[in-house]
Amino acid sequence: MSVRQIVLDTETTGLDWRRGDRVIEVACVEMVGRKLTGRHFHRYVNPERDIDAGAQAVHGLTVEFLADKPRFAEIADELIDFIQDGELVIHNASFDVGFLNAELDRIKRPVIVKDRLVDTLLLARRKHPVVSNRLDDLCSRYSIDNSRRTKHGALLDAELLAEVYIDLIGARQSQLILASETRITTTGGLGDTPRRQREVPLAPRITDADR
């Protein structure tokens, strides 16, 4: 059975949920068998508080834009229903999950447990030590087009992270190899390698006496 994974990202009013910062945007994209299905979840959230200037400079979301958006309590059931028991793929998971768990705890809903998490930042640091492993850096490293990312946005970032994750774990290369082997088997007969004609035929191995 193929594993269902949810690539998730959030935007927030600031950097510290412990000091009352809140989620203002949450997005998820679904993968099954390490392939994007096209299903996604995306909501803006009214945080019922101001947004730090530094955070606003990063994502561009304003209090005025969010004023008529639903509160987290109003979108929680939709979010929980979408992620269900899927594995959560998140870049710097402790940040996003810290915020989401603060929101879930505030409305007395079960929090997200660590066992469900795949932190792509930790994966990237193991694979590419010493160098920077921000999402933009990883997009450049794996030749993923992030030209639309003039500001941070939860849905776009989740989509880009899904592409990065596929490359980070080598799944794209495995898929290409599998596709290549499938074509070879299909066109080359029963063998695992394509059948090619030699430019110079081999000399006969049967002698006249054997004939």
Helices and strands as residue ranges (DSSP letters): E 4-12, G 17-19, E 23-32, E 35-44, H 53-59, H 63-66, H 72-83, E 87-90, H 93-106, G 114-116, E 117-119, H 120-127, H 135-141, H 154-168, H 171-188
